[in-house]
């Protein structure tokens, strides 16, 4: 049969590229109109710009494989903040209701955890961030 595990580094690279594209696009869209975005999420314009820059930078780092574990931690924190906002402030359930749920953020956290625990695979430019 096929030894699919031999291709795991390519799968991790593909996952990193796709995840990076999501964060780069999200941050870029927020940077295009930070005023409206800040109003929609109930945060200051300055903090919204900070989050957008962090998403773009984290997305690039994850996609290219430069300190991807550190970037994954930062993006996980952003996603946890989004989940907290949805649960506590907006009273949104997992699947949603009157506003979108937090299943999307949970899915992104799951993929970021894979990057964190695998260091993104062997196809990276600049390796690990050591936690211990």
C-alpha positions in Angstrom: 0.0 0.0 0.0 0.9 3.6 0.2 2.9 5.1 3.1 1.0 8.3 3.4 2.9 9.3 6.5 5.9 10.0 4.2 3.9 13.0 2.8 3.0 14.5 6.2 5.5 17.4 5.8 3.7 18.4 2.5 0.4 18.2 4.2 1.6 20.4 7.0 3.0 22.9 4.4 -0.3 23.0 2.6 -2.1 23.5 5.9 0.3 26.3 6.9 -0.1 28.1 3.5 -3.9 27.9 3.7 -4.0 29.0 7.3 -1.6 31.8 6.5 -3.8 33.0 3.6 -6.9 33.1 5.9 -5.1 35.3 8.5 -3.4 37.5 5.9 -6.7 38.1 4.1 -8.6 38.7 7.4 -6.0 41.2 8.7 -5.8 42.9 5.3 -9.5 43.4 5.1 -9.6 44.9 8.7 -6.7 47.2 7.7 -8.6 48.5 4.7 -11.4 49.8 6.8 -10.5 49.8 10.5 -13.2 52.3 11.5 -16.0 50.1 10.4 -14.4 46.9 11.7 -13.7 48.5 15.1 -17.4 49.4 15.4 -18.5 46.0 14.4 -16.5 44.2 17.0 -16.8 46.8 19.7 -13.1 47.6 20.1 -11.1 50.8 19.6 -9.8 51.7 16.2 -6.2 51.5 17.5 -6.6 48.0 19.0 -8.4 46.8 15.8 -5.4 48.0 13.7 -3.0 46.2 16.2 -5.0 43.0 15.8 -5.1 43.3 12.0 -1.3 43.8 11.8 -0.8 40.8 14.2 -3.0 38.7 12.0 -1.1 39.6 8.8 2.3 39.2 10.4 1.2 35.9 12.1 -0.3 34.6 8.8 2.9 35.4 6.9 5.1 33.7 9.6 2.9 30.6 9.6 2.7 30.3 5.8 6.4 30.8 5.2 7.6 28.9 8.2 9.4 31.6 10.2 9.0 31.2 13.9 5.7 29.6 13.2 5.3 28.2 16.7 5.5 31.7 18.2 3.1 33.0 15.5 0.7 30.1 16.3 0.7 31.1 20.0 -0.1 34.7 19.1 -2.9 33.7 16.7 -4.3 31.3 19.3 -4.5 34.2 21.8 -6.3 36.3 19.2 -8.8 33.5 18.6 -9.4 33.0 22.3 -10.1 36.7 22.6 -12.6 36.4 19.8 -14.3 33.4 21.4 -14.4 35.2 24.8 -16.1 38.2 23.1 -18.6 36.0 21.4 -19.5 34.0 24.5 -19.4 36.7 27.2 -20.3 39.9 25.5 -22.5 38.7 22.6 -23.9 35.6 24.3 -23.3 33.5 21.2 -23.4 29.7 21.2 -21.0 27.4 19.5 -23.0 27.4 16.2 -24.3 30.9 16.6 -27.7 32.4 16.8 -28.2 36.1 16.3 -24.5 36.4 15.5 -22.0 33.9 14.0 -20.9 31.2 16.4 -17.4 30.4 17.6 -16.9 27.1 15.7 -14.8 28.9 13.1 -12.3 30.2 15.7 -12.2 26.8 17.3 -11.3 25.2 14.0 -8.6 27.7 13.5 -7.2 27.0 17.0 -7.2 23.3 16.2 -5.0 23.8 13.2 -2.8 26.3 15.0 -2.3 23.6 17.7 -1.1 21.2 15.0 1.5 23.8 13.9 2.5 24.5 17.5 3.0 20.8 18.4 4.7 19.7 15.1 6.7 22.9 14.5 4.9 23.1 11.2 6.8 20.1 9.7 10.3 20.0 8.2 9.5 22.4 5.3 10.1 25.6 7.1 12.6 28.5 6.7 13.4 29.2 10.3 12.9 26.6 13.0 11.5 26.2 16.4 10.7 28.4 19.3 11.6 26.3 22.3 9.1 26.3 25.3 11.3 24.7 27.8 
